[in-house]
Amino acid sequence: MLLLKNGLLALCLAALALPAPAQIRRLSLETMVAEADEAVHGTIVASRSFRLDDPLDGPELYYTTITIQGRTLSSGTALTVDVTFRGGFVSATEGVFNSEAPAADDVRLGREVVAFYAWTDDFGAGLATNALVAAHGGLYRAASGPRGTTVLGRGDGYALRANLRVSELEGALRRLYAAKPRR
């Protein structure tokens, strides 16, 4: 009987030690704005991947920084900004894929995008940078057409779930950022 009780106790303790299942966070536009310092609409004009090694965070931390030239969507101010996300390759054989990173085609040079970002003093290994908010969920492709530029929505659970003209998004973001408490 004691063996059975000890066995059940061990089983219960083992179950409690299991990691929690991954959970995908649903974001509304309001939630995205609450987390983001700014949103920029523009063109990716540069990209670089790099590796950092850190005694606390560990070796071989790979990041990619894209440079977006465009304008803020909260005020329309011209802006060139570097935005960083985890993952990337510094050569054909050295780097790491990250399931939460934007797809390579989404961040290629010349791609027109909308990106939500926030400053962080430590994105890992002491890296101070503008980090892409919500990983790949903070970057949206934009496409120009005869009726203006459209931001391509990403489906239910994303801040921009449906396609939206940049002018409509800009209006919504101006209202949301104007109402946002400043940090």
N, C-alpha and C positions, 0 to 999 in steps of 0.2 A: 504494500500500500504506500509506504514511504517512497519507494522507487517511482511509482506512478505519479505521486504528488510532485516529486522533484522533476520528473520528466515534463509534466504539464507546466510547471513553473518555468523551466528552461525554454519550452516552446513559446510561452507567453512573452518572455523576455526577448527571445529571438525575433518574434513578430514586431515588437515595439522598436527594435533596433533597425528594422528595414527602412530604407530611405523612402520618403514620401514620393508618390508618383509626380512626374513633371506636370506642371499646370500651365496652360497657355492663357495669358491674360488678355481679356477683351478690352479694347480701347475705343472710347468715343472721341470725337474731335475735342470735346471739352476736357477730357482726361489727358489727351496728348498735349494740349496747350498748357495745362496745369504743370506738366512735367518738363516741357520744352522752354528754353530761353527765347527761341526764335524759330521761325520757319523761313526758308530761303527758296526762291524759285530761280533757277538758272541752269547753266551748262557746266558739266564737269570738264575742267580745263587741265587738270593734272591729277596724278595718282601715284602714290608710293607706298610700298609695303616695307616693313622693317621688323627686326627682332630685338627684343629686350630680354635680358636675364636679370633676375632679382633674387637676392638672398632670402627674402620673405615669401614673395609670390611665386618663385620658382624660375627655372630656366626655360628658354625657348618659348617666350610669349610673343606671338605674332600679331601685328596690327596693320591696318591699311588706312591711310589718310587720303581722302579725295579733296580736291580744291574745287569749290563751286563758285562761279562768277555769275552774279545776277542781282537780285534785289530782295529785300525783306518783304514778307507778305503782311506784316503788321503795320508798316509805314510806307512801303514803297521805296525805301532808301537803297541806293546802289551799294552793293556789298560783294566782297570776295572773301570767302570763309573756308577754312580747313575743317573738315568733319571726319572723325575717326571711328572705326568699328573694329571689332576683334576678328582676327583671321587674316590670311593672305600669304602670298609666296614671294620670297625675296629672290628666288631662282626657280628653275624648273623642278628642282628636287628638294628645296629647303623651304618649308612653310607648313601651314596647316589650314585645312578646310574648317569652317565653323558653320554649323547648321543654322545658326541665327544671323549669319552675315548676309548681306544682300547678294543676289546672284551676280556672277561676273558680268553678264550682259547688262544688268541694271546700273553698273558703275563704270562702264567703259567710257573712254575719252570721247567727248562730243555729245554724250547723252544729256538730254534735257530732263531735269528732275525737280521735285519739291522734296526738301529734306527738313526734318525737325531735329533740332540739336539742343544740347544743354552742356554748359561748362562743368567739368569735374576736375578737382585738384588731384585725384588719383584714380585713373582708369585701370590701374594695375601697374606694378613695377614703378610707381611714382610718376607715371605719365600724366601730366596736366594737359587737358585738351578739351575741345568741343566734341562730345560723344554723340553719336547718332542715337536718338531716343528710340527705345523699343526695338533695338537691333534692326533687322530688315523691315520691321513694321513702321519705321520712321522715314522710309525712303519710298517715293512714288515717282514713276515715270510720267513724263508730260509729253504730249504730242500736239503739234501745231496743225491746224486745219483751216478750211475756208471760213469757219465761223469763230475762229479764235483758238487759243491753246486750251487743251483739256488735260486735267490731271487724271490718270487712270486709277480708279478705285481698285481695291484688292479683295473685296468680299466682306461678308459678315464677320464682325469681330475686330476689324481694322478701323482706324480713325477715319479713313476715307474708304467707305465700303463700296461706293458707286462712283462712276465717272462724274467729273464736275469741272466746269470751266474755271480757269485760273481766276478770272474776275469774280466769280461767285465765292470761291474759296477765300480770296483776298478780303472780300467784304465780311465774311464770317469771322476770319481771323482778326481783322481790325477790331471788331466788336469784342471778341473774346479776350484779346490781349489788352484792350483798353480797360476791361473789367477785372483783369488779373491783378492780384496784389503783388507788388514788387518785392523781390527778395533783398 
